[in-house]
Amino acid sequence: MPVEAKVFTLGVEKDKGAFVNLEELLAYIAQAENILREAFEAQSDEAWETEVHTKEFGTKTKQEALARILTHTAYHAGQIAIIHKYGQQYDAS
């Protein structure tokens, strides 16, 4: 099943306001959840040991690659939480 995702954050120095439609974002998240669930359910236990290669983190098993993606996402979620907690107190000027 092909998945299309448009990335607006790479190389962008300033928020361009690309993500402002909450209903659209919630629908995108729901679609992503369904696609991810289907992909997980389609994997056999043995398939998680299959190696994949990406330029970002080299050759890993699918299991290792998923763990890398999850920890990386959690790292950014932590950054966002700190911004939400302390961001209003910071004046960038």
Order of alpha helices (4+ residues) and beta strands (2+ residues): alpha-beta-beta-alpha
